[in-house]
Amino acid sequence: MLLTRRLLQLLLGLFLYGAAIALMVRASIGVAPWDVLTQGIVAQTGLGFGLVVFLTSAVVLLLWIPLRQRPRFGTVANALLVGPFADLGLHVLPTQTVWWAQGLTFAAGLLLLAVASGLYIGADFGPGPRDGLMLGLHRRLGLRVGVARTVIELTVLAVGWLLGGQVGIGTAVEALLIGPLVAVTLPLFAPRAARGAATSGVVADSAPGSATDSAPDSATGPTTGPVPTATSPTA
């Protein structure tokens, strides 16, 4: 019964995660670093947003190999499902062009992302591809979790921006607020997971230099607690 609840929580979290990404993209005021990269690749290749999310996840998982990271069920589910769920949301939601509608749409997406992250992390089926990369760098190279996250997200942000991805006020807002918001939602869905994530410093450090990214970085050894996906969106 517990396993069934966790599976349903995982699937609901991933569905809402994709919907949150779609809301923030349609707000058109900037998106999280990984979504900036996705938009840039879409702009250069013409591939669908969801397909690029999947292909990016696959490439990131290949980077797990030299880092000796092992994917779990939640890792694979994240890679397979977030992209299609985001595509579904993009198909249904219109692009916003009026400032107040853009702000409301982005705020809804950000809050939904925090809820989705709490659900997904709380299910405790393993980190998403991007968070696994962060943890792999932390474990193999000895980088602090926050430093690893910052390096990764600034890199993908720069590449995505050069490729034509959308960087704006929403990018900064997501970086500053997603961590504190997830720190609020995670205990609602998994108090034990929240304690593990807080101890490992993951929730605190999940943003570019901060949560997807504000507590101290305490991860000085191998991280054992569940980690947030998203980042950026599409974690």
Secondary structure, 3 states (H helix, E strand, C coil): CHHHHHHHHHHHHHHHHHHHHHHHHHHCCCCCHHHHHHHHHHHHHCCCHHHHHHHHHHHHHHHHHHHCCCCCHHHHHHHHHHHHHHHHHHHHCCCCCCHHHHHHHHHHHHHHHHHHHHHHHHHCCCCCHHHHHHHHHHHHHCCCHHHHHHHHHHHHHHHHHHHCCCCCHHHHHHHHHHHHHHHHHHHHHCHHHHHHHHHHCHHHHCCCCCCCCCCCCCCCCCCCCCCCCCCCCCC
